[in-house]
Amino acid sequence: MEKEKQIIINGLGESTAKSYAGSYMRLRRLLNLTDKRKPIRNTPLNEVLGAVLAVENPSTSYSVFVITKKLFDYERNKKQFDDADMLIKERKRTIQVEKNINLKQTLPTYLNIESAIKKETDPVTYITSYIMFYCNTRNMDIALADLHASKKSDYDKDRNHLVIDGKNVLFIRNVYKTSKKYGVKENIIQNKKFYQFVKELLGNDDIVKLYSRKDGTNLTKSSIASYLKHKVVLNLNEGLIIKAVIQYANEKGSYDMLRTISQNRGTGVNILLSEYDVSNIKPPTLII
């Protein structure tokens, strides 16, 4: 089992390797492979794909499908793989369309969210919501941030940083989902209320964690969502906020805004449109 798992995660980054290892173990459970000496490869492919397609959630199904493709020769089993791939994507698309139809009716507008942020009085909620909304970030980008009273010559590369710089706040991101592809990102936040809240949280300290556990240690990546759950305006989350922002860019017809979102988030425009555009309900028309 361990040898087979190593084949799957070899050469991958830490986060991706952990995700793939988890999917590998999930696939073993789906196949009821309790004997660690038995590799998945010894199971007939049609049986493995049957277990994969029996998973109700298409995202989970796809995660174990990816593992299956790493264990069996694609070229020799091309039709089986392609058919399974298409079926999973069709299921995912059906669920996505249903969610988008509902979200178009219930999702707060960009202006609603912006108004809620302006009215927010809790410093942590304001900073969290502001960054998520205007810098288009994910939870991790914010949860791993340290506040600094002044600029430094060097910063912890395993953390993100909100640095007082004159009357502005410099937001430095070392740690985010696609950092290996896009590198360090920086935003200059020129907002008086944001600046004042950062100063308030710092007090007389030089460095303060925006989020930490009760014992003062850094949050673990697995606990981030639970910590941020009640620190975003209107009880929203990162996914809903980015969808509202994309919807606004669509309504404004602004390519510049879309490019800025892509740059800030570290996500290609094609992914933003396929995953976060709530107007993505019908396939493009073939009629000209």
Secondary structure as UniProt FT lines:
FT   HELIX           2..9
FT   TURN            10..11
FT   HELIX           14..30
FT   TURN            31..32
FT   TURN            36..37
FT   HELIX           40..42
FT   HELIX           45..53
FT   HELIX           58..71
FT   HELIX           75..77
FT   HELIX           78..106
FT   HELIX           110..119
FT   HELIX           123..134
FT   HELIX           139..143
FT   STRAND          145..148
FT   TURN            157..158
FT   STRAND          160..165
FT   TURN            166..167
FT   STRAND          168..173
FT   TURN            177..178
FT   HELIX           179..182
FT   STRAND          185..189
FT   HELIX           192..202
FT   TURN            203..204
FT   STRAND          207..209
FT   TURN            214..215
FT   HELIX           221..223
FT   HELIX           224..228
FT   TURN            229..230
FT   HELIX           233..235
FT   HELIX           238..252
FT   HELIX           255..265
FT   HELIX           269..276
FT   TURN            278..281
//
